[in-house]
Amino acid sequence: MNPILKRLQDAIYNQLDPLVAASTKKLPPFPTKHSSQSFQQQFMDEYQTLTCKNTQATYIENTQLICVHLLDKIQTHRSQIATMELPGQKKNKRVTQYSLLENTLIAYIEFILDLFPHYSNQLQKIPAIYREQLHQQLVMFIQNNKNSALLSIVVSAFHQKYHDNETLNYIDYQYWKKLIQKLEQIHENPNQVTETDIMYLLIRYNFNDEGFHEYLMQYFEAQNGIIESDRHHDPLEKWTMLLKKILLLQEQKGMALNPGMARCKKTILQCIRYEIKFNNQLSQNKKSMATIDKPENEAPILFNLSVSQLGILFRAMVKTDMIDTKVNVTNLTEKISGIARTAYKEDLSPNKLSQAYYAYKPAAIEIVKTRLLNLVRWLQNCRPTDCLKAVFLEQFIDMVTVLP
């Protein structure tokens, strides 16, 4: 064991034990204060004498374990001091000594974890003081922000971990530390934060808690009701946009509240894709019924455009009010596919046209743009003979009318 660490261990067990202190009138001598730098230097001196990787790993893991154990022991001493009848000055001095030791040991642990992350035991339980710090930080954050259903779920999940000492390890600690930090960042302007902002953050950090899973299902059901009640917009368009938003959420690598459980993002994406599949199938069924009712001798309109280009064209017409913006896109694609054909004899089904309407391609945009520019030029240069004759005839009639 590191000699400095050994001296501190002896001090914590033999000199700073409150029960020992209570049995003596004089406070036991406190060991010389050691800085974190002296710990680190002593640690590196001993580490460099070890040539075997297994021995190095064991030395690092044992040092980490001893530091955690000593920090927990100091925490126990703190609790005992709080219940003992000691003079105020003596109690305050003892608490100060505990704080000095805690700060030194915490700095030592962080030094080991930063320098040797591949050797340190990330599954080892964290010291009680780490849990206290997280708890205080979370409580203060909740007090400074408005009441929120999602924040209540976060607090509840933390308390489950917080009271279960055996499950809160270094991986859990790093997760909660980062999550609370990010929650604080987005709440720098609390009036601008919505429940959706918090939800997206929790999805990105894979907050796969059971309570959050239930919240996501309720959110999904609410979205389903909103989309179904909106008669002015195509359900497929709304579900596709929601799918796009969730897909664009970048999950933080290696972050998960419960690493062995399903990811939040995967859960909600499965629900949205099911709705999209359902709406696509519904469109196919409507097309089949329309085909049955369609007269056999009805000739289709031939477009010198591909399916992708047609999708872009009709989307542009809807977005620029050439077609009523309140039109149901599903009905529009069904009607167009029923009366139109492409020059390339592609499958112009409602499903294909609907996909082209939403998932447009850059190349198709450029071709349609060129066609529309040609159309504009034609209109600008258009001087039809019939129009000139009509104007001349109108002027002639006016002239004859005014003759005596």
C-alpha positions as CSV (number, residue, x, y, z in Angstrom):
1,M,0.0,0.0,0.0
2,N,1.1,3.6,-0.7
3,P,2.9,4.7,2.6
4,I,1.0,8.0,2.6
5,L,-2.3,6.2,2.2
6,K,-1.3,3.8,5.0
7,R,-0.7,6.7,7.4
8,L,-4.0,8.2,6.6
9,Q,-5.7,4.9,7.1
10,D,-4.2,4.6,10.5
11,A,-5.2,8.2,11.4
12,I,-8.8,7.6,10.3
13,Y,-9.1,4.4,12.3
14,N,-7.0,5.2,15.4
15,Q,-6.7,9.0,15.7
16,L,-9.9,10.4,14.2
17,D,-12.3,7.8,15.5
18,P,-14.9,9.9,17.4
19,L,-15.4,7.2,20.0
20,V,-11.6,7.3,20.7
21,A,-11.7,11.1,20.8
22,A,-14.6,11.1,23.2
23,S,-12.7,8.9,25.7
24,T,-9.8,11.4,25.9
25,K,-9.7,15.0,27.0
26,K,-7.1,16.1,24.4
27,L,-7.7,15.7,20.8
28,P,-5.3,13.1,19.3
29,P,-2.5,14.5,17.2
30,F,-3.5,14.8,13.6
31,P,-1.1,13.6,10.9
32,T,0.8,16.0,8.8
33,K,-1.5,17.3,6.0
34,H,-0.6,15.7,2.7
35,S,-1.4,17.3,-0.7
36,S,-2.8,15.4,-3.6
37,Q,0.5,16.0,-5.4
38,S,2.4,14.1,-2.8
39,F,-0.1,11.2,-3.2
40,Q,0.3,11.2,-6.9
41,Q,4.1,11.3,-6.8
42,Q,4.2,8.4,-4.3
43,F,1.7,6.4,-6.3
44,M,3.7,6.9,-9.6
45,D,7.0,5.9,-7.8
46,E,5.5,2.6,-6.7
47,Y,3.6,2.0,-10.0
48,Q,6.9,2.3,-12.0
49,T,8.5,-0.4,-9.9
50,L,5.8,-2.9,-11.1
51,T,6.7,-4.5,-14.4
52,C,3.8,-7.0,-14.8
53,K,0.5,-5.6,-16.2
54,N,-1.6,-7.9,-14.0
55,T,0.3,-6.6,-10.9
56,Q,-0.2,-3.0,-12.1
57,A,-3.9,-3.6,-12.6
58,T,-4.2,-5.2,-9.1
59,Y,-2.3,-2.3,-7.5
60,I,-4.5,0.3,-9.1
61,E,-7.8,-1.5,-8.3
62,N,-6.7,-2.1,-4.7
63,T,-5.7,1.6,-4.3
64,Q,-9.1,2.7,-5.6
65,L,-10.9,0.2,-3.3
66,I,-9.0,1.4,-0.2
67,C,-9.8,5.1,-1.0
68,V,-13.5,4.3,-1.4
69,H,-13.5,2.4,1.9
70,L,-11.7,5.2,3.8
71,L,-14.1,7.8,2.4
72,D,-17.1,5.7,3.6
73,K,-15.4,5.4,7.0
74,I,-15.0,9.2,7.2
75,Q,-18.7,9.5,6.3
76,T,-19.6,7.1,9.2
77,H,-17.4,9.1,11.6
78,R,-19.3,12.3,10.5
79,S,-22.6,10.7,11.4
80,Q,-21.3,9.6,14.8
81,I,-19.9,13.1,15.5
82,A,-23.3,14.6,14.8
83,T,-25.0,12.6,17.5
84,M,-22.2,13.0,20.2
85,E,-22.0,15.6,22.8
86,L,-18.7,17.3,22.2
87,P,-17.6,20.9,22.7
88,G,-18.4,23.0,19.7
89,Q,-14.8,23.9,19.0
90,K,-13.7,20.3,19.2
91,K,-16.5,19.1,17.0
92,N,-15.8,21.8,14.4
93,K,-12.1,21.0,14.3
94,R,-12.9,17.3,13.8
95,V,-15.2,18.2,10.9
96,T,-12.5,20.3,9.3
97,Q,-10.1,17.4,9.6
98,Y,-12.6,15.1,7.9
99,S,-13.1,17.6,5.1
100,L,-9.4,17.9,4.4
101,L,-9.1,14.1,4.3
102,E,-12.1,13.8,2.0
103,N,-10.8,16.4,-0.5
104,T,-7.4,14.7,-0.6
105,L,-8.8,11.2,-1.1
106,I,-11.3,12.4,-3.8
107,A,-8.5,14.1,-5.7
108,Y,-6.5,10.9,-5.5
109,I,-9.3,8.8,-6.9
110,E,-10.0,11.2,-9.7
111,F,-6.3,11.1,-10.5
112,I,-6.3,7.3,-10.8
113,L,-9.5,7.2,-12.9
114,D,-8.2,9.9,-15.3
115,L,-4.7,8.4,-15.7
116,F,-5.7,4.7,-15.8
117,P,-9.3,4.4,-17.0
118,H,-8.5,1.0,-18.6
119,Y,-7.3,-0.4,-15.2
120,S,-9.6,1.2,-12.8
121,N,-12.7,-0.7,-11.7
122,Q,-15.7,1.2,-13.2
123,L,-18.1,-1.3,-11.7
124,Q,-17.0,-0.7,-8.1
125,K,-19.5,1.1,-5.9
126,I,-18.9,4.8,-5.4
127,P,-18.2,6.4,-2.0
128,A,-21.2,7.6,0.0
129,I,-20.0,11.2,-0.3
130,Y,-20.3,11.0,-4.2
131,R,-23.9,10.0,-3.8
132,E,-24.5,12.9,-1.4
133,Q,-23.0,15.3,-3.8
134,L,-25.2,14.1,-6.7
135,H,-28.3,14.2,-4.5
136,Q,-27.6,17.7,-3.3
137,Q,-27.0,18.9,-6.8
138,L,-30.2,17.3,-8.1
139,V,-32.3,18.7,-5.2
140,M,-30.9,22.2,-5.8
141,F,-31.6,21.9,-9.5
142,I,-35.3,20.8,-8.9
143,Q,-35.8,23.6,-6.4
144,N,-34.6,26.2,-8.9
145,N,-36.8,25.0,-11.8
146,K,-40.6,24.8,-12.4
147,N,-42.5,21.7,-11.7
148,S,-42.3,19.2,-14.5
149,A,-43.6,15.7,-15.0
150,L,-40.3,14.6,-16.6
151,L,-38.1,16.1,-13.9
152,S,-40.2,14.2,-11.3
153,I,-39.5,11.0,-13.2
154,V,-35.8,11.8,-13.2
155,V,-35.8,12.4,-9.4
156,S,-37.7,9.2,-8.8
157,A,-35.3,7.2,-10.8
158,F,-32.3,8.8,-9.0
159,H,-33.8,8.0,-5.6
160,Q,-34.2,4.3,-6.6
161,K,-30.5,4.2,-7.3
162,Y,-29.5,6.5,-4.4
163,H,-31.1,4.3,-1.8
164,D,-29.6,1.1,-3.4
165,N,-25.9,1.5,-2.5
166,E,-24.9,-1.7,-4.2
167,T,-26.0,-0.7,-7.7
168,L,-24.6,2.8,-7.8
169,N,-21.1,2.4,-9.3
170,Y,-18.7,4.6,-11.2
171,I,-20.5,4.2,-14.5
172,D,-23.8,5.2,-12.9
173,Y,-22.1,8.2,-11.2
174,Q,-20.6,9.4,-14.5
175,Y,-24.0,9.0,-16.2
176,W,-25.9,11.0,-13.5
177,K,-23.2,13.6,-13.3
178,K,-23.4,14.3,-17.1
179,L,-27.2,14.1,-17.2
180,I,-27.6,16.7,-14.4
181,Q,-25.0,18.9,-16.1
182,K,-27.0,18.8,-19.4
183,L,-30.3,19.5,-17.6
184,E,-28.8,22.5,-16.0
185,Q,-27.5,23.8,-19.3
186,I,-30.9,23.6,-21.1
187,H,-32.5,25.3,-18.1
188,E,-30.3,28.4,-18.2
189,N,-33.4,30.1,-19.8
190,P,-36.1,28.1,-17.9
191,N,-39.0,30.0,-19.5
192,Q,-37.9,28.8,-22.9
193,V,-37.7,25.1,-21.9
194,T,-40.5,22.8,-22.9
195,E,-41.3,19.2,-21.9
196,T,-40.4,18.2,-25.4
197,D,-36.9,19.7,-24.9
198,I,-36.4,17.6,-21.8
199,M,-37.8,14.5,-23.5
200,Y,-35.4,14.8,-26.4
201,L,-32.5,15.2,-24.0
202,L,-33.5,12.1,-22.1
203,I,-33.8,10.2,-25.3
204,R,-30.3,11.3,-26.4
205,Y,-28.9,10.2,-23.1
206,N,-30.9,6.9,-23.2
207,F,-32.8,7.5,-20.0
208,N,-34.3,4.0,-20.2
209,D,-36.2,4.1,-16.9
210,E,-39.5,2.3,-16.6
211,G,-41.2,5.6,-15.6
212,F,-39.8,7.4,-18.7
213,H,-40.9,4.5,-20.9
214,E,-44.5,4.9,-19.7
215,Y,-44.2,8.6,-20.4
216,L,-43.1,8.0,-24.0
217,M,-46.0,5.6,-24.5
218,Q,-48.4,8.3,-23.3
219,Y,-46.7,10.9,-25.5
220,F,-47.1,8.6,-28.5
221,E,-50.8,8.0,-27.8
222,A,-51.3,11.8,-27.5
223,Q,-49.5,12.4,-30.8
224,N,-51.6,9.7,-32.4
225,G,-54.8,11.4,-31.3
226,I,-53.6,14.8,-32.5
227,I,-52.6,13.5,-35.9
228,E,-55.9,11.5,-36.4
229,S,-58.0,14.6,-35.5
230,D,-56.2,16.8,-38.0
231,R,-58.2,16.6,-41.2
232,H,-56.2,19.3,-43.0
233,H,-52.9,17.4,-43.1
234,D,-51.9,14.0,-44.3
235,P,-51.3,11.6,-41.4
236,L,-48.4,10.0,-43.3
237,E,-46.7,13.5,-43.6
238,K,-47.1,14.1,-39.9
239,W,-45.7,10.7,-38.9
240,T,-42.8,11.1,-41.3
241,M,-41.9,14.4,-39.9
242,L,-42.0,13.0,-36.3
243,L,-39.8,10.1,-37.5
244,K,-37.3,12.5,-38.9
245,K,-37.1,14.5,-35.7
246,I,-36.4,11.4,-33.6
247,L,-33.9,9.9,-36.1
248,L,-31.9,13.2,-36.0
249,L,-31.5,12.9,-32.2
250,Q,-27.8,11.9,-31.7
251,E,-27.5,9.4,-28.9
252,Q,-24.5,9.9,-26.6
253,K,-22.2,6.9,-27.1
254,G,-21.8,4.7,-24.1
255,M,-24.5,6.5,-22.1
256,A,-27.4,4.5,-20.7
257,L,-29.2,4.6,-17.3
258,N,-29.8,0.8,-17.5
259,P,-27.2,-0.6,-20.0
260,G,-29.0,-4.0,-20.3
261,M,-32.4,-2.6,-21.3
262,A,-33.8,-1.5,-24.6
263,R,-32.9,2.0,-25.9
264,C,-35.5,4.8,-25.6
265,K,-34.9,5.9,-29.1
266,K,-35.4,2.4,-30.5
267,T,-38.7,2.0,-28.5
268,I,-40.4,5.1,-29.9
269,L,-39.0,4.6,-33.4
270,Q,-40.7,1.2,-33.5
271,C,-44.0,2.8,-32.6
272,I,-43.7,5.6,-35.3
273,R,-42.7,3.1,-38.0
274,Y,-45.7,1.0,-37.2
275,E,-48.0,4.0,-37.8
276,I,-46.3,4.8,-41.1
277,K,-46.6,1.2,-42.2
278,F,-50.3,1.2,-41.2
279,N,-51.0,4.4,-43.2
280,N,-49.1,3.1,-46.2
281,Q,-51.2,0.0,-46.1
282,L,-54.3,2.1,-45.8
283,S,-53.3,4.0,-48.9
284,Q,-52.7,0.8,-50.8
285,N,-56.2,-0.5,-49.9
286,K,-57.8,2.8,-51.1
287,K,-55.9,2.5,-54.4
288,S,-57.1,-1.0,-54.9
289,M,-60.7,0.1,-54.4
290,A,-60.3,3.1,-56.7
291,T,-58.9,0.8,-59.4
292,I,-61.9,-1.5,-59.2
293,D,-64.3,1.5,-59.7
294,K,-62.3,3.1,-62.5
295,P,-63.7,2.7,-66.1
296,E,-61.5,0.5,-68.3
297,N,-61.6,2.9,-71.2
298,E,-60.3,5.9,-69.2
299,A,-57.0,7.1,-70.8
300,P,-54.3,8.2,-68.4
301,I,-52.4,11.5,-68.8
302,L,-48.8,10.9,-69.8
303,F,-46.1,13.0,-68.0
304,N,-42.6,13.3,-69.3
305,L,-41.3,13.2,-65.8
306,S,-40.2,10.4,-63.4
307,V,-42.1,9.5,-60.2
308,S,-39.5,11.4,-58.1
309,Q,-39.9,14.5,-60.3
310,L,-43.7,14.3,-60.2
311,G,-43.6,14.1,-56.4
312,I,-41.5,17.3,-56.3
313,L,-43.7,19.0,-58.8
314,F,-46.9,18.4,-56.8
315,R,-45.2,19.2,-53.5
316,A,-44.1,22.6,-54.9
317,M,-47.7,23.2,-56.2
318,V,-49.1,22.5,-52.7
319,K,-46.5,24.6,-50.9
320,T,-47.0,27.6,-53.2
321,D,-50.8,27.5,-53.0
322,M,-51.3,26.4,-56.7
323,I,-53.1,23.5,-55.1
324,D,-55.2,24.1,-52.0
325,T,-52.9,23.8,-49.0
326,K,-55.7,22.2,-47.0
327,V,-55.8,19.3,-49.4
328,N,-55.2,15.8,-47.9
329,V,-52.0,14.6,-49.5
330,T,-53.0,11.0,-49.3
331,N,-56.1,11.7,-51.4
332,L,-54.1,13.9,-53.8
333,T,-51.5,11.1,-54.5
334,E,-54.3,8.6,-55.0
335,K,-56.1,10.7,-57.6
336,I,-52.9,11.6,-59.4
337,S,-51.7,8.0,-59.6
338,G,-55.2,7.0,-60.9
339,I,-55.1,9.4,-63.9
340,A,-51.4,9.8,-64.6
341,R,-48.5,7.8,-66.1
342,T,-44.8,8.5,-66.5
343,A,-42.8,8.5,-69.7
344,Y,-40.6,5.8,-68.2
345,K,-43.5,3.5,-67.4
346,E,-42.6,3.4,-63.7
347,D,-44.9,2.1,-61.0
348,L,-47.0,5.2,-60.2
349,S,-48.8,3.8,-57.2
350,P,-50.1,6.1,-54.4
351,N,-47.4,4.6,-52.1
352,K,-44.5,5.4,-54.6
353,L,-45.8,8.9,-55.3
354,S,-46.3,9.6,-51.6
355,Q,-42.7,8.5,-50.9
356,A,-41.5,10.8,-53.7
357,Y,-43.6,13.7,-52.3
358,Y,-41.9,13.5,-48.9
359,A,-38.5,12.0,-49.5
360,Y,-37.4,14.0,-52.5
361,K,-34.1,13.7,-54.3
362,P,-31.7,16.6,-55.1
363,A,-31.3,15.4,-58.7
364,A,-35.1,15.4,-59.2
365,I,-35.3,19.0,-57.7
366,E,-32.9,20.3,-60.3
367,I,-34.7,18.7,-63.2
368,V,-38.1,20.0,-62.1
369,K,-36.5,23.5,-61.5
370,T,-35.2,23.5,-65.1
371,R,-38.6,22.5,-66.5
372,L,-40.4,25.2,-64.5
373,L,-37.9,27.8,-65.7
374,N,-38.6,26.8,-69.3
375,L,-42.3,27.2,-68.5
376,V,-41.7,30.7,-67.2
377,R,-39.7,31.7,-70.3
378,W,-42.5,30.4,-72.5
379,L,-45.1,32.5,-70.7
380,Q,-42.9,35.6,-70.8
381,N,-42.4,35.2,-74.6
382,C,-45.9,34.1,-75.4
383,R,-47.7,36.3,-78.0
384,P,-50.5,34.1,-79.4
385,T,-52.0,35.1,-82.7
386,D,-55.4,34.5,-81.5
387,C,-54.9,36.9,-78.6
388,L,-53.8,39.6,-81.1
389,K,-56.9,39.0,-83.2
390,A,-59.1,39.2,-80.2
391,V,-57.6,42.6,-79.2
392,F,-57.9,44.0,-82.7
393,L,-61.6,42.8,-83.0
394,E,-62.4,44.4,-79.6
395,Q,-60.9,47.7,-80.7
396,F,-62.7,47.6,-84.0
397,I,-66.1,47.0,-82.3
398,D,-65.4,49.9,-80.0
399,M,-64.6,52.2,-83.0
400,V,-67.8,51.2,-84.9
401,T,-69.9,51.7,-81.8
402,V,-68.9,55.4,-81.5
403,L,-69.6,56.2,-85.2
404,P,-72.7,58.4,-85.8
